[in-house]
């Protein structure tokens, strides 16, 4: 089984869909058993989504997070963003 360190090292590749099916499966098995790594990957995904939205700050808000935290953070960022 992969270690937590290996999960962290491969997290970006997992989120970007760059891993082979076997490597992705190994990570998913680890995530099923490790709450810490599961939360880490969830935070990485939210950060990835937030970064993508900030890059498109002038586009309409897209609610991508199930619990609304993402939309709340993006709204706060938009309030602080100087208008062009």
Z-matrix of the N, CA and C atoms (Angstrom, degrees):
N
C 1 1.438
C 2 1.531 1 109.10
N 3 1.329 2 115.09 1 147.95
C 4 1.458 3 120.48 2 179.42
C 5 1.527 4 110.71 3 -71.32
N 6 1.317 5 115.84 4 149.92
C 7 1.465 6 120.87 5 176.47
C 8 1.527 7 109.41 6 -85.33
N 9 1.317 8 115.95 7 165.96
C 10 1.463 9 120.88 8 177.02
C 11 1.532 10 110.54 9 -61.05
N 12 1.317 11 116.99 10 -37.38
C 13 1.465 12 120.80 11 178.14
C 14 1.528 13 110.82 12 -62.11
N 15 1.327 14 116.89 13 -41.64
C 16 1.468 15 120.71 14 178.62
C 17 1.532 16 111.15 15 -65.66
N 18 1.325 17 116.19 16 -36.11
C 19 1.464 18 120.01 17 177.32
C 20 1.526 19 109.43 18 -62.77
N 21 1.333 20 116.91 19 -47.01
C 22 1.461 21 121.12 20 179.50
C 23 1.528 22 110.97 21 -60.40
N 24 1.320 23 116.94 22 -41.15
C 25 1.465 24 121.14 23 -179.17
C 26 1.524 25 112.26 24 -65.84
N 27 1.325 26 117.47 25 -30.19
C 28 1.467 27 121.83 26 -176.64
C 29 1.524 28 113.04 27 -102.38
N 30 1.330 29 117.67 28 4.06
C 31 1.461 30 120.91 29 -174.05
C 32 1.531 31 112.96 30 -60.58
N 33 1.308 32 117.47 31 -44.80
C 34 1.468 33 119.65 32 -179.77
C 35 1.518 34 111.82 33 -63.50
N 36 1.314 35 116.42 34 -41.49
C 37 1.468 36 120.18 35 178.48
C 38 1.529 37 110.78 36 -63.81
N 39 1.324 38 117.25 37 -37.16
C 40 1.462 39 120.86 38 177.27
C 41 1.523 40 110.48 39 -63.90
N 42 1.317 41 116.73 40 -49.59
C 43 1.462 42 121.58 41 -177.83
C 44 1.526 43 111.34 42 -64.26
N 45 1.314 44 116.87 43 -35.86
C 46 1.460 45 121.10 44 -179.68
C 47 1.527 46 112.82 45 -82.65
N 48 1.330 47 117.33 46 -1.98
C 49 1.469 48 120.88 47 178.62
C 50 1.514 49 113.46 48 71.15
N 51 1.320 50 117.15 49 30.47
C 52 1.462 51 121.78 50 -175.69
C 53 1.523 52 114.09 51 -98.17
N 54 1.322 53 117.97 52 1.55
C 55 1.467 54 120.95 53 -177.73
C 56 1.521 55 111.18 54 -93.70
N 57 1.311 56 114.71 55 152.88
C 58 1.454 57 119.35 56 173.60
C 59 1.527 58 108.57 57 -67.07
N 60 1.300 59 116.20 58 163.07
C 61 1.471 60 120.47 59 -179.92
C 62 1.524 61 110.51 60 -58.49
N 63 1.326 62 117.25 61 -40.45
C 64 1.466 63 121.20 62 -178.99
C 65 1.528 64 111.14 63 -64.49
N 66 1.338 65 116.92 64 -47.07
C 67 1.466 66 120.19 65 179.69
C 68 1.530 67 111.54 66 -64.21
N 69 1.320 68 117.16 67 -40.64
C 70 1.468 69 120.64 68 177.89
C 71 1.530 70 110.32 69 -63.51
N 72 1.313 71 117.04 70 -39.55
C 73 1.466 72 121.01 71 178.18
C 74 1.520 73 110.85 72 -63.77
N 75 1.328 74 117.55 73 -42.60
C 76 1.464 75 120.99 74 178.03
C 77 1.526 76 110.91 75 -59.43
N 78 1.307 77 116.35 76 -41.34
C 79 1.465 78 119.85 77 179.36
C 80 1.519 79 110.21 78 -67.78
N 81 1.323 80 117.89 79 -42.80
C 82 1.463 81 120.91 80 -179.20
C 83 1.532 82 111.62 81 -63.64
N 84 1.324 83 117.34 82 -34.34
C 85 1.470 84 120.53 83 175.97
C 86 1.528 85 109.29 84 -64.20
N 87 1.324 86 116.31 85 -45.50
C 88 1.464 87 120.38 86 178.79
C 89 1.530 88 110.21 87 -61.13
N 90 1.337 89 117.14 88 -45.23
C 91 1.458 90 121.25 89 -178.54
C 92 1.523 91 111.91 90 -62.52
N 93 1.313 92 116.82 91 -31.94
C 94 1.464 93 120.36 92 178.53
C 95 1.523 94 111.79 93 -66.77
N 96 1.320 95 116.62 94 -23.74
C 97 1.462 96 121.00 95 -177.43
C 98 1.522 97 114.11 96 -107.57
N 99 1.321 98 117.99 97 -11.01
C 100 1.471 99 120.63 98 -173.71
C 101 1.526 100 109.93 99 -123.77
N 102 1.328 101 116.06 100 105.60
C 103 1.465 102 120.59 101 -179.47
C 104 1.521 103 112.36 102 -64.06
N 105 1.317 104 117.16 103 -36.49
C 106 1.462 105 120.53 104 -179.60
C 107 1.521 106 112.07 105 -62.17
N 108 1.312 107 116.34 106 -47.76
C 109 1.467 108 120.37 107 179.69
C 110 1.527 109 111.06 108 -69.44
N 111 1.312 110 116.41 109 -34.98
C 112 1.457 111 120.40 110 178.03
C 113 1.532 112 110.35 111 -62.25
N 114 1.328 113 116.82 112 -44.05
C 115 1.464 114 120.98 113 176.83
C 116 1.533 115 110.77 114 -65.69
N 117 1.329 116 116.94 115 -39.19
C 118 1.460 117 120.99 116 178.94
C 119 1.526 118 110.75 117 -60.27
N 120 1.327 119 117.31 118 -46.67
C 121 1.464 120 121.28 119 -179.90
C 122 1.530 121 110.35 120 -64.93
N 123 1.326 122 117.42 121 -39.51
C 124 1.469 123 120.91 122 177.57
C 125 1.533 124 110.26 123 -61.24
N 126 1.342 125 116.91 124 -41.75
C 127 1.464 126 120.56 125 178.10
C 128 1.528 127 110.87 126 -66.11
N 129 1.321 128 116.50 127 -39.23
C 130 1.463 129 120.44 128 178.12
C 131 1.531 130 110.41 129 -62.80
N 132 1.322 131 116.70 130 -42.22
C 133 1.470 132 120.19 131 178.78
C 134 1.525 133 111.04 132 -63.79
N 135 1.324 134 116.77 133 -42.38
C 136 1.462 135 119.74 134 178.93
C 137 1.526 136 110.55 135 -64.29
N 138 1.325 137 117.12 136 -40.96
C 139 1.459 138 121.24 137 177.61
C 140 1.519 139 110.70 138 -62.24
N 141 1.323 140 116.70 139 -41.28
C 142 1.459 141 121.55 140 178.40
C 143 1.530 142 110.60 141 -62.05
N 144 1.322 143 116.92 142 -44.57
C 145 1.464 144 121.30 143 178.94
C 146 1.523 145 110.96 144 -65.20
N 147 1.326 146 116.55 145 -43.17
C 148 1.462 147 121.11 146 -179.29
C 149 1.520 148 110.41 147 -63.50
N 150 1.307 149 117.14 148 -43.22
C 151 1.466 150 121.31 149 178.68
C 152 1.519 151 110.61 150 -61.01
N 153 1.311 152 117.16 151 -42.01
C 154 1.464 153 121.09 152 178.61
C 155 1.530 154 110.85 153 -63.88
N 156 1.332 155 117.03 154 -39.96
C 157 1.463 156 120.34 155 179.39
C 158 1.522 157 111.71 156 -69.24
N 159 1.323 158 117.38 157 -40.78
C 160 1.461 159 120.05 158 179.80
C 161 1.527 160 109.96 159 -63.01
N 162 1.312 161 116.26 160 -35.19
C 163 1.461 162 120.19 161 177.92
C 164 1.530 163 110.76 162 -64.07
N 165 1.327 164 116.20 163 -26.36
C 166 1.471 165 121.53 164 178.74
C 167 1.532 166 109.58 165 -112.32
N 168 1.313 167 117.03 166 44.37
C 169 1.468 168 123.14 167 -170.13
C 170 1.527 169 113.12 168 -57.97
N 171 1.309 170 118.82 169 -28.94
C 172 1.460 171 120.76 170 -178.01
C 173 1.523 172 112.99 171 -86.36
N 174 1.316 173 117.97 172 -7.10
C 175 1.466 174 120.49 173 178.36
C 176 1.525 175 109.39 174 -80.16
N 177 1.327 176 117.81 175 159.82
C 178 1.469 177 120.50 176 178.59
C 179 1.532 178 111.09 177 -60.07
N 180 1.313 179 115.24 178 147.75
C 181 1.461 180 122.49 179 -179.75
C 182 1.522 181 110.63 180 -62.02
N 183 1.321 182 116.25 181 132.73
C 184 1.457 183 122.10 182 174.90
C 185 1.514 184 107.56 183 -114.88
N 186 1.312 185 117.20 184 123.59
C 187 1.465 186 121.51 185 -178.77
C 188 1.526 187 108.68 186 -83.12
N 189 1.334 188 115.79 187 97.41
C 190 1.455 189 121.46 188 -176.11
C 191 1.517 190 113.10 189 -100.57
N 192 1.323 191 118.72 190 -15.52
C 193 1.461 192 120.19 191 -179.34
C 194 1.522 193 109.01 192 -99.20
N 195 1.310 194 115.74 193 139.08
C 196 1.454 195 120.64 194 -177.21
C 197 1.518 196 112.24 195 -65.04
N 198 1.321 197 117.76 196 -35.02
C 199 1.454 198 120.22 197 -173.17
C 200 1.517 199 113.82 198 -98.83
N 201 1.302 200 119.20 199 3.99
C 202 1.448 201 122.03 200 176.11
C 203 1.522 202 115.54 201 84.39
N 204 1.326 203 118.61 202 -7.62
C 205 1.471 204 120.17 203 179.78
C 206 1.522 205 111.13 204 -61.24
N 207 1.308 206 116.00 205 -39.09
C 208 1.463 207 120.92 206 -179.20
C 209 1.526 208 110.19 207 -61.59
N 210 1.311 209 117.53 208 -47.92
C 211 1.456 210 121.67 209 180.00
C 212 1.526 211 110.92 210 -63.06
N 213 1.322 212 117.21 211 -38.48
C 214 1.464 213 121.28 212 178.95
C 215 1.526 214 111.00 213 -63.72
N 216 1.323 215 117.21 214 -45.59
C 217 1.468 216 121.57 215 179.15
C 218 1.518 217 110.45 216 -63.17
N 219 1.329 218 116.56 217 -44.47
C 220 1.460 219 120.43 218 -179.47
C 221 1.526 220 110.80 219 -63.78
N 222 1.312 221 117.89 220 -39.82
C 223 1.463 222 121.22 221 177.83
C 224 1.523 223 110.80 222 -61.88
N 225 1.328 224 116.70 223 -41.63
C 226 1.463 225 120.13 224 178.35
C 227 1.524 226 110.62 225 -63.99
N 228 1.330 227 117.04 226 -40.86
C 229 1.461 228 120.30 227 178.92
C 230 1.525 229 110.97 228 -64.59
N 231 1.323 230 116.20 229 -39.49
C 232 1.459 231 119.57 230 -179.63
C 233 1.519 232 111.32 231 -64.48
N 234 1.319 233 117.66 232 -35.71
C 235 1.468 234 120.50 233 179.22
C 236 1.517 235 111.01 234 -64.86
N 237 1.336 236 117.52 235 -33.56
C 238 1.464 237 122.49 236 -179.07
C 239 1.522 238 112.69 237 -86.13
N 240 1.324 239 117.63 238 -11.30
C 241 1.458 240 121.81 239 -174.63
C 242 1.532 241 110.14 240 -78.22
N 243 1.337 242 118.31 241 123.36
C 244 1.471 243 118.50 242 176.55
C 245 1.527 244 110.83 243 -67.38
N 246 1.320 245 116.24 244 140.90
C 247 1.468 246 121.18 245 179.94
C 248 1.515 247 110.11 246 -76.38
N 249 1.325 248 115.12 247 144.17
C 250 1.468 249 121.14 248 179.96
C 251 1.490 250 110.65 249 -93.93
